[in-house]
């Protein structure tokens, strides 16, 4: 039975790398908000960013349900940073009879800082089209991210 796996974790925690590994193991399709946002709209969309993320997520929810109905496993590669987002996603899939799992990718602060520096170096050198994480963006995400509670995740990857 096809299912959806949702990756949860801070920005730059390894969610996309983990999603690629799962794709190979399961033959699944990865749906990524960042990929669509960057490929279609570019990295500098200013004040409309949060609205475009909301619209992109709504579109990907619909598409993921279609893919599941067609018999394909789906991996949602976005952060699910708040409890409200995670609750919405669980209800969206369960109300449609779709099996779903949350996989939480966690890294300690020291490793996270190292990964942010590595990503920023790659972006600055033109070797990556990911978001550059300046201090303002890092602070925004630190303020948004809600650590999952015990029992909320189906799998925790450290």
DRENDO-1510 file (C-alpha; in Angstrom, 1 decimal, always signed):
<recs>
REC; n; res; u; v; w
REC; 1; UNK; +0.0; +0.0; +0.0 .
REC; 2; UNK; +1.5; +3.3; -1.0 .
REC; 3; UNK; +2.2; +5.9; +1.7 .
REC; 4; UNK; +3.5; +9.4; +2.3 .
REC; 5; UNK; +6.6; +10.1; +4.4 .
REC; 6; UNK; +7.0; +13.6; +5.7 .
REC; 7; UNK; +10.4; +14.8; +6.7 .
REC; 8; UNK; +10.5; +17.0; +9.8 .
REC; 9; UNK; +13.5; +19.0; +10.9 .
REC; 10; UNK; +15.2; +22.4; +11.0 .
REC; 11; UNK; +16.5; +24.0; +7.8 .
REC; 12; UNK; +19.9; +22.5; +6.8 .
REC; 13; UNK; +19.4; +19.4; +9.1 .
REC; 14; UNK; +19.7; +16.8; +6.3 .
REC; 15; UNK; +16.1; +16.4; +5.2 .
REC; 16; UNK; +16.8; +16.5; +1.5 .
REC; 17; UNK; +19.7; +14.1; +1.7 .
REC; 18; UNK; +17.6; +11.7; +3.7 .
REC; 19; UNK; +14.7; +12.1; +1.2 .
REC; 20; UNK; +17.1; +11.1; -1.7 .
REC; 21; UNK; +18.1; +8.0; +0.2 .
REC; 22; UNK; +14.5; +7.1; +0.8 .
REC; 23; UNK; +13.6; +7.7; -2.8 .
REC; 24; UNK; +16.3; +5.1; -3.8 .
REC; 25; UNK; +15.1; +2.6; -1.3 .
REC; 26; UNK; +11.4; +2.9; -2.0 .
REC; 27; UNK; +11.2; +4.1; -5.6 .
REC; 28; UNK; +9.2; +7.0; -4.3 .
REC; 29; UNK; +8.7; +10.5; -5.7 .
REC; 30; UNK; +10.0; +13.5; -3.7 .
REC; 31; UNK; +7.9; +16.6; -3.6 .
REC; 32; UNK; +9.9; +19.6; -2.3 .
REC; 33; UNK; +8.5; +23.1; -1.6 .
REC; 34; UNK; +12.1; +24.6; -1.8 .
REC; 35; UNK; +12.7; +22.9; -5.2 .
REC; 36; UNK; +9.6; +24.3; -6.7 .
REC; 37; UNK; +10.0; +27.7; -5.2 .
REC; 38; UNK; +13.6; +28.1; -6.3 .
REC; 39; UNK; +13.1; +26.6; -9.8 .
REC; 40; UNK; +9.9; +28.6; -10.6 .
REC; 41; UNK; +10.2; +31.8; -8.7 .
REC; 42; UNK; +13.9; +32.1; -7.9 .
REC; 43; UNK; +15.5; +32.9; -4.5 .
REC; 44; UNK; +14.5; +36.5; -4.1 .
REC; 45; UNK; +10.8; +36.9; -3.9 .
REC; 46; UNK; +10.7; +39.2; -0.9 .
REC; 47; UNK; +7.5; +39.8; +1.1 .
REC; 48; UNK; +5.6; +37.2; -1.0 .
REC; 49; UNK; +7.7; +34.3; +0.2 .
REC; 50; UNK; +5.4; +33.0; +2.9 .
REC; 51; UNK; +2.3; +33.3; +0.7 .
REC; 52; UNK; +4.0; +31.5; -2.2 .
REC; 53; UNK; +5.1; +28.7; +0.3 .
REC; 54; UNK; +1.5; +28.4; +1.4 .
REC; 55; UNK; +0.3; +28.1; -2.2 .
REC; 56; UNK; +3.0; +25.6; -3.1 .
REC; 57; UNK; +2.2; +23.4; -0.1 .
REC; 58; UNK; -1.5; +23.4; -1.0 .
REC; 59; UNK; -0.6; +22.3; -4.5 .
REC; 60; UNK; +1.8; +19.6; -3.3 .
REC; 61; UNK; -0.8; +18.2; -0.9 .
REC; 62; UNK; -3.2; +17.7; -3.9 .
REC; 63; UNK; -0.6; +16.2; -6.1 .
REC; 64; UNK; +0.7; +13.9; -3.4 .
REC; 65; UNK; -2.8; +12.5; -2.9 .
REC; 66; UNK; -3.1; +11.9; -6.7 .
REC; 67; UNK; +0.3; +10.1; -6.7 .
REC; 68; UNK; -0.7; +7.9; -3.8 .
REC; 69; UNK; -4.0; +7.1; -5.5 .
REC; 70; UNK; -1.9; +6.1; -8.6 .
REC; 71; UNK; +0.1; +3.7; -6.4 .
REC; 72; UNK; +3.3; +5.7; -5.8 .
REC; 73; UNK; +5.0; +6.3; -2.5 .
REC; 74; UNK; +5.6; +10.0; -1.9 .
REC; 75; UNK; +8.2; +11.8; +0.3 .
REC; 76; UNK; +7.3; +15.4; +1.3 .
REC; 77; UNK; +10.7; +17.1; +1.7 .
REC; 78; UNK; +9.8; +20.2; +3.7 .
REC; 79; UNK; +10.3; +21.1; +7.3 .
REC; 80; UNK; +6.9; +20.7; +9.0 .
REC; 81; UNK; +8.3; +23.1; +11.6 .
REC; 82; UNK; +5.2; +23.7; +13.7 .
REC; 83; UNK; +2.9; +21.3; +15.5 .
REC; 84; UNK; +0.0; +22.9; +13.7 .
REC; 85; UNK; +1.5; +22.0; +10.3 .
REC; 86; UNK; +2.2; +18.4; +11.4 .
REC; 87; UNK; -1.3; +18.0; +12.8 .
REC; 88; UNK; -2.8; +19.4; +9.5 .
REC; 89; UNK; -0.7; +17.0; +7.4 .
REC; 90; UNK; -1.7; +14.0; +9.5 .
REC; 91; UNK; -5.4; +14.8; +9.3 .
REC; 92; UNK; -5.2; +15.6; +5.5 .
REC; 93; UNK; -3.8; +12.1; +4.8 .
REC; 94; UNK; -5.7; +10.1; +7.4 .
REC; 95; UNK; -9.0; +11.6; +6.4 .
REC; 96; UNK; -8.4; +10.3; +2.9 .
REC; 97; UNK; -7.4; +6.8; +4.0 .
REC; 98; UNK; -3.7; +7.5; +3.1 .
REC; 99; UNK; -1.0; +5.9; +5.3 .
REC; 100; UNK; +1.5; +8.5; +6.5 .
REC; 101; UNK; +4.6; +8.7; +8.6 .
REC; 102; UNK; +6.7; +11.5; +10.1 .
REC; 103; UNK; +10.5; +11.1; +10.0 .
REC; 104; UNK; +12.3; +13.6; +12.2 .
REC; 105; UNK; +15.9; +14.4; +11.2 .
REC; 106; UNK; +17.8; +16.0; +14.1 .
REC; 107; UNK; +21.3; +17.4; +14.4 .
REC; 108; UNK; +22.9; +19.1; +17.4 .
REC; 109; UNK; +23.7; +22.8; +17.2 .
REC; 110; UNK; +27.4; +22.4; +16.4 .
REC; 111; UNK; +26.7; +20.2; +13.5 .
REC; 112; UNK; +23.9; +22.5; +12.3 .
REC; 113; UNK; +26.2; +25.5; +12.3 .
REC; 114; UNK; +28.8; +23.5; +10.3 .
REC; 115; UNK; +26.1; +22.5; +7.7 .
REC; 116; UNK; +24.9; +26.1; +7.4 .
REC; 117; UNK; +28.4; +27.3; +6.7 .
REC; 118; UNK; +29.0; +24.5; +4.2 .
REC; 119; UNK; +25.7; +25.3; +2.4 .
REC; 120; UNK; +26.4; +29.0; +2.3 .
REC; 121; UNK; +29.9; +28.4; +0.9 .
REC; 122; UNK; +28.4; +26.2; -1.8 .
REC; 123; UNK; +25.6; +28.8; -2.6 .
REC; 124; UNK; +28.1; +31.7; -2.7 .
REC; 125; UNK; +30.4; +29.7; -5.1 .
REC; 126; UNK; +27.4; +28.9; -7.4 .
REC; 127; UNK; +27.6; +25.1; -6.7 .
REC; 128; UNK; +24.2; +25.0; -5.1 .
REC; 129; UNK; +20.8; +26.7; -5.8 .
REC; 130; UNK; +19.6; +26.2; -2.2 .
REC; 131; UNK; +18.6; +29.2; +0.0 .
REC; 132; UNK; +21.5; +31.2; +1.4 .
REC; 133; UNK; +21.0; +31.2; +5.2 .
REC; 134; UNK; +22.0; +34.6; +6.6 .
REC; 135; UNK; +21.6; +35.5; +10.3 .
REC; 136; UNK; +18.2; +36.9; +9.7 .
REC; 137; UNK; +16.9; +33.8; +8.0 .
REC; 138; UNK; +18.5; +31.6; +10.6 .
REC; 139; UNK; +16.8; +33.6; +13.4 .
REC; 140; UNK; +13.5; +33.4; +11.7 .
REC; 141; UNK; +13.6; +29.6; +11.5 .
REC; 142; UNK; +14.9; +29.3; +15.1 .
REC; 143; UNK; +11.8; +31.3; +16.1 .
REC; 144; UNK; +9.4; +29.2; +14.1 .
REC; 145; UNK; +10.6; +25.6; +14.6 .
REC; 146; UNK; +8.8; +23.7; +17.3 .
REC; 147; UNK; +10.6; +20.6; +18.5 .
REC; 148; UNK; +8.4; +17.5; +18.1 .
REC; 149; UNK; +7.0; +16.1; +21.3 .
REC; 150; UNK; +7.6; +12.6; +22.5 .
REC; 151; UNK; +5.6; +10.1; +20.5 .
REC; 152; UNK; +4.7; +12.6; +17.8 .
REC; 153; UNK; +7.2; +11.2; +15.3 .
REC; 154; UNK; +7.2; +7.8; +13.7 .
REC; 155; UNK; +10.9; +7.7; +13.3 .
REC; 156; UNK; +13.8; +9.8; +14.7 .
REC; 157; UNK; +17.1; +10.0; +12.8 .
REC; 158; UNK; +20.1; +11.4; +14.6 .
</recs>
